[in-house]
């Protein structure tokens, strides 16, 4: 990718994106710049990743073709408005700030090319599930750039903005639910005599393997479940308990509750 990418903010998500971009050879380290608020973060980025980092956003806006806004939602307006003179309509601005709508971004900097992204925490280990929506002036070429960046940290999916709250409820929030499932499965292993560390690793690897099995085979989860359930066997006995405990309903309701909360928190 023959362009310079700048990061406004250098927290966990920005760091993961930098590392993914470099690992996938989308850009050389010299073609990435960032800014942050503290000397300690500046040192971490420069020494740990090898990316030049400033304590001021202006050099990033001026020296980048693609700018990734990775600050807290309540900081977005100040960052954009303060540096508006350094932002041209040719620049592509990707926002990963939760709850900040395209219409809001375009109100701060009219006529600019914006893309709104909903990543998740798994992006920090390059296994993210990210969704993005294009702003009014963003082009198909811009979409391709965004896809290449997001695919460097996992998978990406283009959606319309009215779906972003549902995405937040599902891929945005569900890593927390999956961590709870891993912990609960490990508790079951401990209950039946396994050491805690072994139980956690078995549970985590089983979840990882199950997800990979679905993604690589494309078979419906019900088909894959049935392939593990022998008639009158151990697994169907456990499935019966989960059905009686309303596992499916609990997860559906958790996604719904998170999505509804996301909609409430979205800023115009």
C-alpha positions in Angstrom: 0.0 0.0 0.0 1.8 3.1 -1.2 0.4 5.6 1.3 1.1 6.9 4.8 -1.2 5.9 7.6 -1.5 8.0 10.7 -3.0 7.1 14.1 -4.6 9.6 16.4 -4.3 7.8 19.6 -2.0 4.9 20.4 -3.9 2.6 22.8 -4.5 -1.1 22.5 -6.6 -1.0 19.4 -4.3 1.4 17.5 -1.3 -0.7 18.5 -3.0 -3.8 17.3 -3.8 -2.2 14.0 -0.2 -0.9 13.6 1.2 -4.4 14.3 -1.2 -6.0 11.9 -0.5 -3.5 9.1 3.3 -4.1 9.5 2.9 -7.9 9.8 0.8 -8.1 6.6 3.3 -5.8 4.8 0.6 -3.3 4.0 3.0 -0.5 4.9 6.5 -0.2 6.1 7.1 1.1 9.6 8.4 4.3 8.1 5.0 4.9 6.4 3.1 4.8 9.7 3.0 7.7 12.2 1.0 8.2 15.4 0.3 10.6 18.2 -0.5 10.2 21.9 -0.7 12.2 25.1 2.1 10.9 27.2 5.8 10.4 27.0 5.5 6.8 28.3 3.1 5.8 25.4 5.3 7.6 22.9 8.3 5.6 24.1 6.3 2.3 24.0 5.2 2.9 20.4 8.6 4.1 19.1 10.7 1.4 20.9 8.2 -1.4 20.9 6.7 -1.1 17.3 9.3 1.2 15.6 6.7 3.8 14.6 7.4 7.5 14.9 5.0 9.0 17.5 4.2 12.6 18.3 2.7 14.4 21.3 0.6 16.5 18.9 -2.0 15.5 16.4 -1.2 18.1 13.8 1.8 16.4 12.2 -0.3 13.2 11.9 -3.1 14.9 10.1 -0.7 16.8 7.8 1.6 13.9 7.0 -0.9 11.1 6.4 -3.1 10.0 3.6 -5.2 7.7 5.7 -6.0 8.8 9.3 -7.3 6.4 12.0 -9.1 8.1 14.8 -8.6 5.8 17.8 -9.4 8.1 20.8 -12.2 8.0 23.3 -15.6 9.1 21.8 -15.7 12.3 23.9 -12.3 13.3 22.4 -13.3 13.0 18.8 -14.8 16.4 18.3 -11.9 18.3 19.9 -9.3 16.3 17.8 -11.1 17.0 14.5 -12.2 20.6 15.1 -8.8 21.6 16.5 -7.0 20.2 13.5 -9.6 21.1 10.8 -7.1 23.2 8.8 -4.8 20.2 8.4 -7.6 18.0 7.0 -8.3 18.0 3.3 -11.1 16.4 1.4 -8.5 14.0 -0.2 -7.8 12.4 3.2 -9.6 9.2 4.3 -10.5 9.3 8.0 -11.4 6.0 9.7 -13.0 6.3 13.1 -13.0 3.4 15.6 -14.7 5.6 18.2 -17.7 3.7 19.6 -21.1 5.4 19.3 -19.9 8.4 17.1 -22.1 8.4 14.0 -21.1 9.2 10.4 -23.4 12.2 10.5 -21.7 13.5 13.6 -18.2 13.1 12.0 -19.3 14.9 8.8 -20.8 17.7 10.9 -17.4 18.3 12.5 -15.5 18.2 9.2 -17.9 18.7 6.2 -17.1 17.1 2.8 -14.4 14.9 4.3 -14.2 11.1 3.5 -15.2 9.2 6.6 -15.5 5.5 7.4 -16.9 4.3 10.7 -15.6 1.0 12.1 -16.8 -1.3 14.9 -13.8 -3.5 15.8 -13.6 -5.9 18.8 -11.1 -6.7 21.4 -9.9 -9.8 19.5 -8.2 -7.5 17.1 -5.5 -7.1 19.7 -4.4 -10.7 18.9 -5.1 -10.2 15.1 -8.3 -12.3 15.2 -10.8 -9.4 15.2 -14.2 -9.3 13.7 -14.7 -5.7 12.4 -17.5 -4.1 10.5 -17.4 -0.8 8.7 -19.8 1.6 7.1 -18.9 4.2 4.5 -19.6 7.9 4.8 -21.3 10.1 2.2 -18.1 10.9 0.3 -16.2 7.7 0.7 -15.6 5.7 -2.4 -15.2 2.0 -3.4 -11.5 2.6 -3.5 -11.7 3.8 0.1 -13.7 0.7 1.1 -10.9 -1.5 -0.4 -8.3 0.4 1.7 -10.4 -0.1 4.9 -10.8 -3.8 4.1 -7.1 -4.3 3.7 -6.4 -2.6 7.0 -9.1 -4.4 9.0 -8.2 -7.8 7.4 -4.7 -7.4 8.7 -6.2 -7.7 12.2 -8.8 -10.4 11.5 -11.9 -10.3 9.3 -14.0 -7.4 8.1 -17.5 -6.9 6.8 -19.1 -3.9 5.2 -22.5 -3.0 6.6 -25.0 -0.2 6.5 -24.8 2.1 9.5 -28.3 1.1 10.8 -26.8 -2.4 11.5 -23.9 -1.1 13.6 -25.7 -1.4 17.0 -26.6 -5.0 16.2 -22.9 -5.6 15.4 -21.9 -4.0 18.7 -24.2 -6.4 20.5 -22.8 -9.4 18.7 -19.1 -9.1 17.8 -18.4 -6.0 19.8 -19.6 -7.3 23.2 -19.7 -11.1 22.8 -15.9 -11.7 23.5 -16.9 -10.9 27.1 -19.6 -13.6 26.9 -17.1 -16.1 25.4 -14.6 -15.4 28.2 -17.4 -16.2 30.7 -18.1 -19.4 28.8 -14.4 -20.4 28.9 -14.3 -19.7 32.6 -17.5 -21.7 33.3 -16.3 -24.7 31.2 -13.1 -24.6 33.2 -15.1 -24.6 36.4 -16.8 -27.7 35.2 -13.4 -29.3 34.6 -12.2 -28.3 38.0 -15.4 -29.7 39.5 -14.6 -33.0 37.9 -11.0 -33.1 39.1 -8.9 -31.2 36.6 -6.2 -28.7 37.6 -7.4 -25.1 37.0 -4.7 -24.2 34.4 -5.3 -27.3 32.4 -9.0 -26.8 32.5 -8.7 -23.2 31.2 -6.4 -24.1 28.4 -8.6 -27.1 27.3 -11.7 -24.9 27.4 -10.0 -22.0 25.4 -8.5 -24.3 22.8 -11.8 -26.1 22.4 -13.6 -22.8 21.7 -10.9 -21.7 19.3 -11.0 -25.1 17.5 -14.8 -25.1 17.3 -14.8 -21.6 15.8 -12.2 -22.6 13.3 -14.0 -25.8 12.4 -17.1 -23.7 11.5 -15.2 -21.1 9.5 -13.2 -23.6 7.5 -16.0 -26.1 6.8 -18.9 -23.7 6.4 -21.2 -26.3 7.8 -24.2 -25.0 9.9 -23.4 -25.1 13.6 -26.4 -27.5 14.2 -24.8 -30.0 11.7 -21.5 -29.7 13.5 -23.2 -30.1 16.9 -24.9 -33.3 15.7 -21.6 -34.7 14.4 -20.4 -34.7 18.0 -23.6 -36.1 19.6 -23.6 -39.9 19.4 -26.9 -41.5 20.1 -27.3 -42.1 23.9 -23.8 -40.7 24.4 -22.1 -38.2 26.7 -22.4 -35.1 24.6 -26.1 -35.2 24.0 -26.6 -35.5 27.7 -24.7 -32.2 28.2 -26.7 -30.6 25.3 -29.9 -31.6 27.1 -28.8 -29.8 30.2 -27.8 -26.6 28.2 -31.2 -26.6 26.5 -33.0 -27.0 29.8 -30.9 -24.1 31.2 -32.0 -21.9 28.2 -28.4 -21.2 27.1 -29.6 -20.1 23.6 -32.2 -17.7 25.0 -29.6 -16.2 27.5 -27.1 -15.5 24.7 -29.8 -14.1 22.4 -31.0 -11.8 25.1 -27.4 -10.7 26.0 -26.8 -9.7 22.4 -30.1 -7.8 22.3 -29.4 -6.0 25.5 -26.0 -4.9 24.4 -27.4 -3.7 21.0 -30.2 -1.7 22.7 -27.6 -0.1 25.0 -25.4 0.8 22.0 -28.3 2.5 20.3 -29.0 4.5 23.5 -25.4 5.6 23.7 -25.0 6.6 20.1 -24.3 10.3 19.6 -25.9 12.5 17.0 
